[in-house]
Amino acid sequence: MRAEPTGDDGQLAGRREWVGLCVLSIACLIYSMDLSVLFLAMPAIVADLDPSASELLWINDIYGFMVAGFLVTMGTLGDRIGRRRVLLIGAFAFGVASALAAFSSTAQQLIVSRALLGIAGATIAPSTLSLVVNLFRNEAERNRAIGIWGTAFALGGLVGPLIGGALLQYFHWGSVFLINIPVMIALLIAAPFLLPEYKNDEGGKLDLLSVLLSLATVLPIIYGFKHMAAYGFEPRQLLPIFIGLLVGFLFVRRQKSLAHPLIDLALFRIPAFTASLMVNLAGVFFVFGTFLFQNLFLQLVLGLSPLHAALWSIPSALVFTIMSFQAYRVTNRLGPVRTVLIGLLVNAVGTAVMAAAAYAESLVGVLGASMLVGLGFVPVILTTTGLIVGTAPPERAGSASAISETSAEFGGALGIALLGSLGTVVYRMKMSSVDLSGLNEAQAAAAAFTLAGAVEIAKSLGGATPAWLETARASFALGFAVCCLLATVTLVILAVVARKVYASAHIDNKSHP
């Protein structure tokens, strides 16, 4: 069956479409949850499997790496052989890989199982989003459906640690994977009845060399930036990024020479597609980066315990969740362009307030600013996601969805790595002139390197809080503020550029009564 137009033809969705959306959203929630569900399970896994430091790192990271690497391939494969078919194959593989992970008896087996989970998970995001776009032809309903789809992703990240913690209280650590299986079985049963098939009959065969080149592009770049975020900037970490960019150049050249490329580069010649992708990436970049700082700020600067930091973060998490449900109302009323532009400016105001609050070391100010960021960020991300997929030709919706998700993966990794590195540079510059003569050489190096190191050294010394620790906290807060100010300026510039691009693309910007 050929993919049908995704424009607004006025046809309203029925019960079947909305129930189908619920099934797709639950699958997305599970996919997103698996990115965070291991956070609390790691101590139990370490005690049971005794992984090496390297193996522990791969257990944590391999799922995200595989998802990022295979998104484009799976999205394009869905366009070629059918989006529902790819989703069902992925759901079956996800269930099998979950069982393998749950009953892993060695660290190596768990790493392989998590890798298979990532490959299977890469089928879910692009397939579900492209199916949502095809199911809902009315623009207002489609905006609402994408909002619900986005909410599932947000909730997955939030409830992953909570569900993991509850299961670990009473069961073996493998239970955090077993909960995936009944959901995937339900999807396999329900999808053939609720989800029609969509594919492009003229898509041609999948080019395996392009698949390999895409993997060799994405994986080294993500790896380099994740390690930069984890260990700080070192010149050697630029090598995998450089290799990825070099292979990416070869990948683009090959796509230009193919009659049926893995990524249709013509999509990037659609102004609204490219502008929305740019806004989407920048939004994720700054939100991931600033929220990393926020979590560290609450614990290391203000001295909150992890539990208290999590509890104080609930209001902003609720804003993100509520806005995910209600963003469609904003988009339907203001139109997509005004929603994106106003959202970017609200986001910029939020980061400006956060910069001032961070510099003043204000708990209420930082948390209030994060709520402002959520008010602006969520409508922007969901609206640009709709524009990315909606402005692409219907037969390329799966590929466009995959590009959108890959962009978000890159944006998150870049934001954490680059903003984290900028904050670290500011911290070390401020600490370079601090008197640490009371510490030995190793202690002084640790305190000057990161705030986490300074806090640990201060704890080991006991007694009154040393004066240099207050300077270290102020230095971190300054780095946080600098990154927020950079976000503010960039988001305002982005709003100006996006306004011009959307105007040239003649995207409907009317306000609905």
N, C-alpha and C positions, 0 to 999 in steps of 0.2 A: 504494500500500500504506500502510495506517495504521501509525503508530508503535506499537510494542507496549510493554507495561509494562517498566519497568527495575528493578523490585524484585527481591528475592532469591527466585526461584521454585525454586532448587535445581538448575536445569539447568546442567550443566557444559559449558564450551566445548570444541570439538573442534579438530583440526589446522587446519581452514579459518579459524577465528576467530583463532588465534594467528599464523598466517601473515599474515592480514589486518592484525593489529596491527603486525607488523613493517613492512609496507608503509606504514601510516599513520605510524608512528614515524619512518621514513626521510624521509617528506615533511615532517614537523614539524622534523626536524633541519635540512633544507635551508632551510626558512622562517626558523628561528631563526638559522642561520649567516649569512644575508644581512643581518642586523642588524649584524654585526661584521666581515664579510669584507673590507670596504673600508678598515679601519684602516691596514693596511700598504700598500695599493695607492695611497693618496692622493698620495705624492710622484711616482709614475710617471704618474698621471692629470694632475697639475699640469704636469709636464714636457711631456706629449703634447698636452693640450687647452687649456692656459693659461687656466683659468677665473678670473673675477674673485673677490674675497673673498666677495661675496654668492652667486655661483654655487657656490663651493666649499662654503659652508654648506648650500645646498639639496641638493647632491649627497649630502652626509652625512645630512641630516635627512629628506628627502622620503619615503623608504621607510617610516620609522617613523611619520611623520604620516599617510600614507595607510592603513597598517595600522590604526592607532588609529581613524581616521575611519570606516572601512568595516566594522569588525568586527561591529557590531550589525546593520547592513543585511544582510551576508552570512549571519550566523547565522540571522536571521529568514527570509531568502530560502530557506535550506536547509530550514527547517521547512515552507515553503509548497510548493516545487517538487521537493524531494528533496535529502537531504544528500549522497548519492553523486553526483547530477547536478551540484550546485554545486561539489563537490570536483573532479570531472573537468573542468568548464569552467575552474575556477581553475587546475588543473594545466596545461592547454593554454595558457592565457593567460600563466602564469608562464614556461613554456618559450619562448614567442614573445618576451616582454618581456626575458628573459635574453639571447636572441640579439641583440635590438636594443641592449641595454646593452653587450654585449661588442664590438659593431662600431660604437659611437658615434664619430663624427668631430668632434663639437663638444660643448661643455659643456652647451648647451641640450638637445641630443638625449639626453645621458646623464641629465639631470634628468627629462625626460619618460619615459624608459625606466624609471628608478627609481620614478617615480610609478606607472606601470602595474604594475611588480613589486609595489608595496605593495598596490594594489587587488586584484591576484590573490592575494597572500599572505594577505589578510584572509579569503579563503575557506577557507584550510587549517586554521587553529587551531580555529574553532568546529565546522567540519564533521568534523574528525578526532576531536575530543573527544566530540561527540555520537554519532558512529558507534561509538567505543569503548564508551561507556555502553550502547548498544543491543546490541552484539555480546556483551557479557559480562553475563549476567543473575544469575549467582551473585555474592553480595556480596564474598566473599573473592577470587575471581578478578578481579572488577571493580577492587578496590583495587590488586591487583598490576598490572593492565593500565594503570591511570591512573599508577602509579609508573613503568612503562616509558615511557609517553607523556611524562611529565614529565622523565624522564632524557634523552629525545631533545632536548627544548628546552634543557636545561642543557648537554648536550654540544655542541649547535649553537653556543652562545655561546663555548664553550671552544675548539672546533676551528676556528672560522671564521678567526681570525688565523693559526693554525698552517698550515692548508691554503692560505690566501692567501699566506703567506710562502713556502711551498714552491713554489707555482706561479709566483710572481713571480721566483723565483731563476732559472727556466729559460724562462718564457714571457711573452707580452704580458699587460698588466694585464687585458685582456678575458677571459682564461682563468678568472678568479675567478667569472665569470658563466656561462661555458660548461659548468662542471661541474654546473650545475642541470639541464641539458637531458636527459641520459640518465636521471636519476632521475625526472623528470617523464614521460618516455616509458614507463619501466617502470611507473609508477603508472597511466598511461592504459591500458596493456595488462592489468595484473593486477587492477585494482579491479573491473571488471565481473564477474569470476569469483569474487573473494574477498569482496566487500562487498555485502551485500543493501541494497536501497533502503529508506529510511524517510522518510515525510513525513506531514503533517497535511492530509488531504483537505478539511478544513473551515476552513482557514486564511484564506481570502479573498485578495483582491488586495493587492499591495504598494502602500502609500500613498507616492507619490513626494514629496509635500510633507514627509512625516515623514522621508524619507531626507535631503532637503536640510536640514531643521532639525537632524537628528542630526549631520550633517557640520559645520554652522555652530555647533554646540555644542561638539563634541569638538576640532576642529582649532584654534580660537583659544585654548582653554584649554591644550592641550598646547604650542602655540607659545609662549604667554606664559611658562609654567613652564620650558620648555627654554632660552629666552633668558635668563631670570632665573638659571638655573644656569650658563649660559655666561659671562654678562657681569656678574653681580652684580645686586642689587636696584636698580631704578630705578622711580620712580612711573609712567612711561609704559608699563612692561611690564604694569601692572595693567589697561590699557585692553582688550587682547584677551581677558584673563581675564574682565573684567566683561561684555564683549560676548557671550562664550560662555555665561556664566551666565544672561544675559538671554534669549538664544535658547533655552537649556535650559528656562527657565520656560515659554516658548511651546510648546516641544516636549512638555513634560509635559501642558500643558493640552489640546493636540491629541490626545494619546494617550487621555485620559479621554473624549473625545467620539467616538472611533472604535469601530466594532463589531469590527474586526480591527486592533488597533494594532501598530505596529512593535515596541514593547516592551510586554509585558503587565504593567502596574503591579501587578496582583494578585500577581505573584511576590514583590514586596517585602512583602506582607502575610503571607508564610510565614515565621514566626520563624526557623527553622533556615536558610533561604535568606539572609535579611538578615544574621543573625549571622555566618554563614560568609563572606559577601561582605565584611563589615566586618573580620573577622579577616584575610582574604586580602589586602585592600588595605593594612591596617596592617603586616602582615608584610613585604610587598614594599617599602612605604614606608621602613621602618627598615633593611632589609637593603641596598637600593640606596644609601641615604644613607650608612650607615656604611662600606660597602665602597668608596664613592668616597673617603671620608676615608682609609681604610686604604691605598689605592693611592698617594695623595698623601703620606701619612705616611711610607711606606717610602722614597719617592724624595726628598722635600724635607726631611723632618726627619732621617731616618737616613742620607740620602745614598747610597742604593743606585741603581745604574743601572737603566733599565727592564728589561733582561734579568735582572739579579739579583733585582729585585722580583718579576718573573714566576716565577722559579724558586722563590723562597721562598714564593710563594702556592700552589704545587702541592699541598702537603698538605691545605690547606683545600678546594681544588677537588676533590681525591679524596674527601674526606668528603662533599661535596655530591653527587658522582656515585654513590658507594656507597650513601648514604642514599636516593637516588632509586630505586635498585634494591630496597632492603630495607625501605623505609617501609611497604610493604603488610603485612609481618610484624608490625610494631608495631601498625598499625591493626586487623588481624585478631585480634590477641591482646588488646589493651586496649579495643577498640571505638573508634568515631570521636570521641566526646566526650572521653574520657580522653586520647586521643592529642593532640587539639587543646590541651586545658588543660595537660597536662604539657609539651608542646612549647613552648607560650608561656612557661612558667616557665623551662624550660631556655634558651630564647632570651633571656629577661630576665637569667638568670645570666651568659650569654655576653656580653651588652652591658655588664653591670656590671663583669665582669672586664676587658673591653676599655677601659672608662673608666679604670680604675686603671692598666692597662698603657700607655694613651696618655699619661696624665699623667706616668707615670714614664719615658716614651720607651723602652719595652722592646720589642724586636723579637720575642723569644720569647713574651712575654705577649700581644701583639696577635695574632700568628698562632695561638697556642693558643686565644685567645678566639674567633677567627673559626671555628675548628673546632667549638667549643661551639655557636656560633650556627647552624652548619650542621646539627648534630645535632638542634636543636630546630626550626629553620625548615622543613626539607624535609618532615618528616611533617605539619606544620601546613598547609603550602601544598597538598600533594597531597590530604590528607584533606578540607580545606575545599572544594577544587575538586570532589571527588567528591560532597560534600554539596550544593554549589550546583546541580549538574546533577541529582543523584539525588533531591533534594526537589522539583524542578520537575516539573510534569506532563510525561509522556513526549512529547507533541506539541509541547512548548515547549523541548525539550532543546537544540536549536540556538541559540535565543535566549538561554537560560540560559548556555550555553557562551560565547557572544559577550559577554554581560555580565561573566562571569568574566574573560575576557581583557582587555576594556576596563578593568575595575577594576585589573588588574595594570599596564596601560600607564599609567593615571593614578597609581597608587601609586608606580611607579618615577620618573615625571617629578616628582611632588610631593616625594618623598623627597630626590632630588638637589637640587631647587631650594630647598626650605624648610630642610632641614638644612644644605645648603651655605651658605644665606644666614645662618642662625643662627651657624654656625661663623665666617663672615666678620665678623659683628658683634662676636663675642667677640675675634677677632684684632685688629680695628681699635681696639676699646676699650683693649686692653692696649698696643697700639703707640702710642696717642695721647700717652702720657707718656714715650716713649723719646727719648733724645737722638740726633737724626740730623743734628746741626749740621755734621758733616763732609761731608755730601752737598749737591749743588745741589738746587734746588727740585724739579725733575722726578724726580731720583733718590730724594729723600726721599718724594715722593708715591707712587712705585712701591713702595718698600719698606714703606710704611705701609698700602698698599692690599691686597696679597696676599703670602703667603709665596713664591710663585713669583717675584714681582717682586723680593722681597728677595734671594732666592738669585741671580738673574741680576745684580743690581746688585753683590752681593758678588764674583761671578766677574769682572765687568768691572773691578773695582778691583785685583784681584790681591793678592799678599802674604798676610799672616796673616788668619785669619778674624776679622772685626770683632765686637766685643762685642754690637752690636745684632742681629746675625744669630742668635746664640744665644737672645736674647730673642724674636726673631721666631718661631723654631722652637718655643720654649716656649709662645708665644701660640697658635700653630696647634694644638699638642698639647692645650692647655686647651680650645680650641673643640671639638676632636674629643671630648674627655672629657665636656664638657657635653652634646653631642648624644647620646652613648651613655647618659648618666644619664637624659636625657629618654626615650630608648627603653626603658630598664629600667622606669621608673615607669609609662609608658603601657602596656607589655606586661602588667604585673601587673594594672593596672586592667582591661585588656581581658579578661584571663583570668577575673576576677571577674564582669564583665558577661556574657561568653559563657556561663559556667556557669549563670547564672540563666536566660538565654534558652533554652539547650538543654534545661534542666530543664523549662521551661514547654512546650517543643515535644515533649517525651517522645521524644527521640532515643534509640535503643537504646545503652546504655552498659555492657553487660555485658562481662566479661572472659572470653575464650575460653580453655579449658584447653589 
